[in-house]
Structures are given as C-alpha cells and as structure tokens.
C-alpha cells in the first residue's frame, strides 16, 4: 500500500469512527453530513468520495456489523450439537448483538427512512436478504439430509423463517432485551413444534 493509499484509508476509518459515534448519539435522521465533516476535520467532498452519500456511509457501518456478526457466529455455532440448538443459539446471539450494538436505534430509523425510497439502498438490502435466505435454505437442507427436519421444501422453510424474523423484529423494537429474547425463543418453539394438539386430525380436515 502506497503512502497516499494509507492516508486515504486512515481518513476513511476516521470518518467511520466519527459517524458511528454521531449516529449512535443523535440517530440517523438528525446526523448531517456537515456534522460528520466537522467531527472528522474532513470535507463533505471527502466523505462523498469515500462513501458516495450519507446512506452509503451508514450501509458501510451496517456491513461492518454484519461481518463482525458472521465471524462471531462462525466461531460459536460449533458449540451446539444439533441444528435445532444452533437455530436457538443463532437467534439469541443475533438479538444480543443487535440490541447492544450502538447503531441499533439508528438502524431502525435508516430502514424506515430509506427502504423502498432509495434504489441504491433497496438493492443493497435485497442482496443482503438473498444472502440470508440462501443461508437459511442450506441450513434447512442440511437438517433434512440428517433427519432433524421433515422432508419439505427448504426454500419454503427459509421464507417462513425469514418472514417470522422480519415480523418479530418490528414488534421487538417496542420491547426491552429480555422481552425480545423471550418473544423470539417462544416463536421458534411454535414454528418447530406447531400449535395443533393432534397434527393428524388437522391433516384429515384438509
């Protein structure tokens, strides 16, 4: 790496550190590019050079969190003996990482303000959704192959889990950490075991 490249990378990291602090303290909407420039001693044009936009800057921070989470989960998942235990463990660890992340509230603002309104953001979120969906699909296929899950369509199972997590995430915004953990754990139990007392009678009624 040349001296110029090293300086550019240092500036980029300074912008990210200042942005993370400001977004965490003030929220996404209330933080302006002007404030970010002042906090870093940089210029607005320099911020735009590295991140294109305020949205791009926040997405970069979200990507960093996502990479940290994936690395953490890769280390942790071997602790669980079954895929069902993994699913509970992954969910609980994910909620903990999200709730205690400094950008938790700002991320909710960001998604509410930009999703479906900004094509760049929408495309990036869509890509992230497809990656998660593929992970869930492979997860369920593995469970089908080893006999932990019924031989059903893994794509449908992945979409069901994704839909469950999306809905629960919105509800959990109004809860504290313990309430959210209980909500997700109970919902997973219902998903895995169902609510009908006699599954065979339900099948017959169909």
C-alpha positions in Angstrom: 0.0 0.0 0.0 1.4 3.4 -1.0 1.6 6.3 1.4 -1.3 8.0 -0.4 -3.4 4.9 -0.2 -2.5 4.5 3.5 -3.6 8.2 4.2 -6.8 7.6 2.3 -7.6 4.5 4.3 -6.8 6.3 7.6 -9.2 9.1 6.6 -11.9 6.6 5.8 -11.5 4.9 9.2 -11.7 8.3 10.9 -14.9 9.1 9.1 -16.4 5.8 10.0 -15.4 6.1 13.7 -16.9 9.7 13.9 -20.1 8.6 12.0 -20.6 5.6 14.3 -20.4 7.9 17.4 -22.7 10.5 15.9 -25.3 8.1 14.6 -25.4 6.3 17.9 -25.8 9.5 19.9 -28.1 11.5 17.7 -29.8 8.9 15.5 -29.6 8.6 11.7 -32.0 11.3 10.7 -30.6 14.0 13.0 -27.0 13.5 11.9 -25.9 15.6 8.9 -23.0 15.3 6.5 -21.9 18.8 7.7 -21.7 17.4 11.3 -19.7 14.4 10.1 -17.3 16.6 8.2 -16.8 18.8 11.3 -16.3 15.8 13.6 -13.6 14.3 11.4 -11.9 17.5 10.4 -12.6 16.4 6.8 -14.6 18.0 4.0 -18.0 17.0 2.7 -16.5 16.2 -0.7 -14.0 13.8 1.0 -16.9 12.0 2.7 -18.7 11.7 -0.6 -15.5 10.5 -2.3 -15.3 7.5 0.1 -19.0 6.7 0.6 -21.0 8.5 -2.2 -23.7 9.5 0.2 -24.9 9.5 3.8 -26.9 6.4 3.0 -23.7 4.7 1.6 -21.8 5.6 4.8 -24.5 4.1 7.0 -24.7 1.0 4.9 -20.9 0.6 5.2 -21.3 0.6 9.0 -24.1 -1.9 8.8 -21.9 -4.1 6.6 -19.1 -3.9 9.1 -21.6 -5.1 11.9 -22.8 -7.9 9.6 -19.2 -9.1 9.0 -18.5 -9.0 12.7 -21.6 -10.9 13.5 -20.9 -13.6 10.9 -17.4 -14.1 12.2 -18.7 -14.3 15.7 -21.3 -16.9 14.8 -18.9 -19.0 12.8 -16.8 -19.4 16.0 -19.9 -20.0 18.2 -22.0 -22.5 16.2 -19.7 -25.5 16.8 -20.8 -25.3 20.5 -24.2 -26.7 19.6 -24.8 -30.4 19.0 -27.9 -30.2 16.7 -29.2 -27.8 14.1 -32.2 -27.0 16.3 -29.9 -26.0 19.1 -28.0 -23.9 16.5 -31.2 -22.2 15.4 -32.0 -21.2 19.0 -28.4 -20.2 19.7 -28.1 -18.2 16.4 -31.3 -16.3 17.2 -30.4 -15.5 20.8 -26.8 -14.4 19.8 -28.2 -12.3 17.0 -30.7 -10.4 19.2 -28.0 -9.8 21.8 -25.6 -8.4 19.1 -28.3 -6.2 17.7 -29.8 -4.8 20.9 -26.4 -4.0 22.3 -25.0 -2.5 19.1 -24.6 1.3 19.3 -26.4 1.7 16.0 -29.5 -0.4 16.9 -31.9 2.5 17.1 -30.3 4.4 14.2 -30.7 1.4 12.0 -34.4 1.3 12.6 -34.6 5.0 11.5 -32.4 4.3 8.5 -34.5 1.5 7.2 -37.7 3.3 7.8 -36.5 6.4 6.0 -34.8 4.8 3.0 -36.1 1.4 2.3 -38.2 1.4 -0.9 -37.4 5.1 -1.4 -33.8 4.9 -2.4 -32.9 2.4 -5.2 -29.3 2.0 -4.1 -30.3 1.2 -0.5 -33.1 -1.1 -1.7 -30.7 -3.0 -3.9 -28.2 -3.5 -1.2 -30.8 -4.7 1.3 -32.2 -7.0 -1.3 -28.7 -8.5 -1.8 -28.3 -9.0 1.9 -31.8 -10.6 2.1 -30.9 -13.0 -0.7 -27.7 -14.0 1.2 -29.6 -14.6 4.4 -32.2 -16.6 2.5 -29.6 -18.8 0.9 -28.1 -19.4 4.3 -31.4 -20.5 5.8 -32.1 -22.7 2.8 -28.8 -24.5 3.1 -29.4 -24.8 6.8 -32.8 -26.5 6.4 -31.5 -28.7 3.6 -28.8 -29.9 5.9 -31.4 -30.6 8.6 -33.5 -32.5 6.1 -30.5 -34.6 5.0 -29.5 -35.5 8.5 -33.1 -36.3 9.6 -33.6 -33.4 12.0 -36.3 -31.7 9.8 -39.1 -33.1 7.8 -38.6 -33.6 4.1 -40.2 -30.4 3.0 -39.3 -27.6 0.5 -36.2 -25.9 2.1 -36.9 -22.7 0.1 -40.4 -22.5 1.7 -38.9 -23.2 5.1 -36.3 -20.5 4.6 -39.0 -18.0 3.5 -41.1 -18.9 6.6 -38.2 -18.3 8.9 -37.3 -15.1 7.2 -40.9 -13.8 7.4 -41.1 -14.8 11.1 -37.8 -12.9 11.9 -39.0 -9.8 10.0 -42.3 -9.6 11.8 -40.7 -10.3 15.2 -38.0 -7.7 14.6 -40.6 -5.0 14.1 -42.5 -6.0 17.3 -39.3 -6.2 19.3 -38.5 -2.5 18.6 -41.0 -1.7 21.3 -39.6 -4.2 23.8 -36.6 -4.5 26.1 -33.9 -7.0 25.5 -35.3 -9.8 27.8 -38.8 -9.4 26.3 -37.4 -9.7 22.8 -35.4 -12.8 23.6 -38.5 -14.5 25.1 -40.6 -13.5 22.1 -38.1 -15.0 19.6 -37.5 -18.1 21.6 -41.2 -18.8 22.1 -41.9 -18.1 18.4 -39.2 -20.5 17.3 -40.7 -23.2 19.5 -44.1 -22.6 17.9 -42.5 -22.8 14.5 -40.7 -26.0 15.2 -43.4 -27.8 17.1 -46.7 -26.2 15.9 -49.8 -25.3 17.8 -52.1 -28.2 16.9 -52.5 -30.8 19.6 -53.2 -33.5 17.1 -51.4 -33.0 13.8 -53.1 -36.0 12.1 -56.6 -34.6 12.7 -55.6 -31.3 11.1 -54.3 -33.2 8.0 -57.6 -35.1 7.8 -59.7 -31.8 7.9 -57.7 -30.5 4.9 
